[in-house]
Amino acid sequence: MKKLILLCMVFVFSNTFFAQSVKEKATKAKAKTEKAAAKKEKDAAKDAAKAKKEAAKEAKKAKKETEEKAAKTEKKAKATKEKATKEVEKASKTKKDGTPDKRFKDTKASGPLKKDGTPDKRFKDAATKETKEVKTKTEKAATGVKDNAKAKVKKTAAEEKEDMKETAASKAAEKKVADKVTGTYKGKKVFTGPRGGKYYINKNGNKTYIDRDAEE
């Protein structure tokens, strides 16, 4: 009986030990599988990143080559256009027999020319007229500045009193003044111009400017 019990105990212990060994093996196999899967996933991610980097590099290279090619093409087209323009200009300034066309000679100096090569007076007269108009405007502006300067010269009390006398000319001129009356100066109406200049109408019907702070 004792032998039988001992044999049963040995059998139970054997089974327990075998079960533990199987469990340990399964755990180790599982850990190994998980480790291999993780490594595989990591390698795949690394390969994907490398492939993405390579693709970006290739795309950048292709873009650069395309831009350089486009720039070269544009430069070449520009040079061709300039060359063609020069040839057209050269051809237009040459007669059929190859000799220079006098109509285009010294156009900058004398202006447009007629078919016979002589200056076209229509353009010359227009230029002369424009020059005269500019000259006239300049002279008028200079005269105005000169008159204003004369008017602003300080006068003596007697001269100022004489200048401020009421006359038919001064009254008529005052009625024609478009500027606004802003005050008085020693009994005379003071007008203010569009630029802020202050003046009164003197006995001759002309403007006499005063200091801006002299207005009463």
C-alpha positions as CSV (number, residue, x, y, z in Angstrom):
1,M,0.0,0.0,0.0
2,K,2.8,2.4,0.9
3,K,4.5,1.7,-2.4
4,L,1.3,2.4,-4.3
5,I,0.9,5.8,-2.5
6,L,4.5,6.6,-3.2
7,L,4.1,5.7,-6.8
8,C,1.0,8.0,-7.1
9,M,2.9,10.9,-5.5
10,V,5.8,10.4,-7.9
11,F,3.3,10.5,-10.8
12,V,1.6,13.7,-9.6
13,F,5.0,15.4,-9.1
14,S,6.1,14.3,-12.6
15,N,3.0,15.7,-14.2
16,T,3.3,19.0,-12.3
17,F,6.9,19.4,-13.3
18,F,6.1,18.5,-16.9
19,A,3.2,21.0,-17.0
20,Q,5.5,23.8,-15.6
21,S,8.2,23.0,-18.2
22,V,5.6,23.2,-21.0
23,K,4.3,26.5,-19.7
24,E,7.8,28.0,-19.5
25,K,8.5,26.9,-23.0
26,A,5.3,28.4,-24.3
27,T,6.1,31.7,-22.5
28,K,9.6,31.8,-23.9
29,A,8.2,31.0,-27.4
30,K,5.6,33.8,-27.1
31,A,8.2,36.3,-25.9
32,K,10.5,35.3,-28.8
33,T,7.7,35.7,-31.3
34,E,6.7,39.1,-30.0
35,K,10.3,40.3,-30.0
36,A,10.7,39.1,-33.6
37,A,7.4,40.9,-34.6
38,A,8.5,44.1,-32.9
39,K,11.9,44.0,-34.7
40,K,10.2,43.3,-38.0
41,E,7.8,46.3,-37.5
42,K,10.8,48.5,-36.5
43,D,12.7,47.5,-39.6
44,A,9.7,48.1,-41.8
45,A,9.2,51.6,-40.4
46,K,12.9,52.3,-40.9
47,D,12.7,51.1,-44.5
48,A,9.6,53.2,-45.1
49,A,11.3,56.4,-43.7
50,K,14.4,55.7,-45.8
51,A,12.3,55.2,-48.9
52,K,10.4,58.5,-48.2
53,K,13.6,60.4,-47.7
54,E,15.0,59.0,-51.0
55,A,11.8,59.9,-52.8
56,A,11.9,63.5,-51.5
57,K,15.5,63.8,-52.5
58,E,14.7,62.6,-56.1
59,A,11.8,64.9,-56.3
60,K,13.9,67.9,-55.3
61,K,16.6,66.9,-57.8
62,A,14.0,66.6,-60.5
63,K,12.5,70.0,-59.7
64,K,15.9,71.7,-59.7
65,E,16.7,70.1,-63.1
66,T,13.3,71.2,-64.5
67,E,13.8,74.8,-63.3
68,E,17.4,75.0,-64.7
69,K,16.1,73.7,-68.0
70,A,13.2,76.2,-68.1
71,A,15.6,79.1,-67.2
72,K,18.0,78.0,-70.1
73,T,15.1,77.8,-72.5
74,E,13.8,81.2,-71.4
75,K,17.2,82.8,-71.8
76,K,17.7,81.2,-75.2
77,A,14.2,82.4,-76.3
78,K,15.0,86.0,-75.1
79,A,18.3,86.0,-76.9
80,T,16.6,84.8,-80.1
81,K,13.9,87.5,-79.8
82,E,16.5,90.2,-79.2
83,K,18.5,89.0,-82.2
84,A,15.3,88.9,-84.4
85,T,14.3,92.4,-83.2
86,K,17.8,93.8,-84.1
87,E,17.7,92.2,-87.5
88,V,14.2,93.6,-88.2
89,E,15.3,97.1,-87.1
90,K,18.4,96.8,-89.3
91,A,16.4,95.6,-92.2
92,S,13.8,98.4,-91.8
93,K,16.6,101.0,-91.8
94,T,18.1,99.7,-95.1
95,K,16.8,100.1,-98.6
96,K,16.2,97.2,-101.0
97,D,19.6,97.7,-102.5
98,G,21.3,97.3,-99.1
99,T,22.2,101.0,-98.7
100,P,21.2,102.9,-95.5
101,D,17.8,104.6,-95.5
102,K,18.4,108.3,-94.8
103,R,14.9,108.6,-93.3
104,F,16.2,106.9,-90.2
105,K,19.5,108.8,-90.0
106,D,19.9,111.1,-87.0
107,T,16.3,110.8,-85.9
108,K,17.2,111.5,-82.3
109,A,18.9,114.8,-83.2
110,S,16.4,116.1,-85.8
111,G,13.2,114.2,-85.0
112,P,11.1,112.2,-87.4
113,L,12.0,112.6,-91.1
114,K,10.1,112.6,-94.4
115,K,10.5,110.0,-97.1
116,D,13.2,112.2,-98.7
117,G,15.2,112.3,-95.5
118,T,14.5,115.9,-94.6
119,P,13.1,116.8,-91.1
120,D,9.4,116.7,-90.7
121,K,8.5,120.3,-89.6
122,R,5.2,119.1,-88.1
123,F,7.0,117.5,-85.2
124,K,9.6,120.3,-85.0
125,D,6.9,123.0,-84.7
126,A,5.1,121.0,-82.0
127,A,8.3,120.7,-80.0
128,T,9.1,124.4,-80.5
129,K,5.5,125.3,-79.4
130,E,5.8,123.1,-76.3
131,T,9.2,124.7,-75.4
132,K,7.7,128.2,-75.7
133,E,4.8,127.3,-73.5
134,V,7.0,126.0,-70.8
135,K,9.2,129.1,-71.1
136,T,6.2,131.4,-70.8
137,K,4.9,129.6,-67.7
138,T,8.3,129.8,-66.1
139,E,8.6,133.5,-66.8
140,K,5.1,134.1,-65.4
141,A,5.9,132.2,-62.2
142,A,9.2,134.1,-61.8
143,T,7.3,137.4,-62.3
144,G,4.7,136.4,-59.7
145,V,7.4,135.6,-57.2
146,K,9.2,138.9,-58.0
147,D,6.0,140.9,-57.5
148,N,5.3,139.1,-54.2
149,A,8.8,139.9,-53.1
150,K,8.4,143.5,-53.9
151,A,5.0,143.7,-52.2
152,K,6.4,142.2,-49.0
153,V,9.2,144.9,-48.7
154,K,8.6,147.0,-45.6
155,K,7.2,150.4,-46.4
156,T,7.5,153.6,-44.3
157,A,4.4,154.7,-42.4
158,A,3.8,157.6,-45.0
159,E,4.2,155.2,-47.9
160,E,1.9,152.6,-46.4
161,K,-0.7,155.3,-45.6
162,E,-0.6,156.5,-49.1
163,D,-0.8,153.0,-50.5
164,M,-3.9,152.2,-48.4
165,K,-6.0,155.1,-49.7
166,E,-9.4,154.2,-50.9
167,T,-9.7,154.8,-54.7
168,A,-12.0,153.8,-57.5
169,A,-9.4,151.3,-58.7
170,S,-9.0,149.7,-55.2
171,K,-12.8,149.4,-54.7
172,A,-13.3,147.8,-58.1
173,A,-10.4,145.4,-57.5
174,E,-11.8,144.4,-54.1
175,K,-15.1,143.4,-55.7
176,K,-13.3,141.1,-58.1
177,V,-11.3,139.3,-55.4
178,A,-12.4,135.7,-55.0
179,D,-10.4,135.0,-51.8
180,K,-12.2,135.2,-48.5
181,V,-12.0,138.3,-46.2
182,T,-10.4,137.1,-42.9
183,G,-9.9,140.4,-41.0
184,T,-8.6,143.9,-41.3
185,Y,-5.3,145.7,-41.3
186,K,-5.3,149.4,-40.3
187,G,-8.9,149.7,-41.6
188,K,-8.3,147.8,-44.9
189,K,-9.9,144.4,-45.6
190,V,-7.5,141.5,-45.4
191,F,-7.9,138.6,-47.8
192,T,-6.3,135.2,-47.4
193,G,-5.1,133.4,-50.5
194,P,-5.3,129.6,-51.1
195,R,-1.7,129.1,-49.8
196,G,-2.3,131.2,-46.6
197,G,-0.8,134.5,-47.8
198,K,-2.5,137.6,-46.4
199,Y,-2.9,140.8,-48.4
200,Y,-5.0,143.9,-49.0
201,I,-5.8,145.8,-52.2
202,N,-3.8,149.0,-52.5
203,K,-4.8,152.3,-54.2
204,N,-3.7,151.0,-57.6
205,G,-5.9,147.9,-57.4
206,N,-3.0,145.5,-56.8
207,K,-2.2,143.1,-53.9
208,T,0.0,144.2,-51.1
209,Y,1.1,141.3,-48.9
210,I,1.4,141.7,-45.2
211,D,2.9,139.5,-42.4
212,R,0.5,136.7,-41.4
213,D,0.5,137.8,-37.8
214,A,-0.1,141.5,-38.7
215,E,-3.8,140.9,-39.3
216,E,-6.1,142.6,-36.7
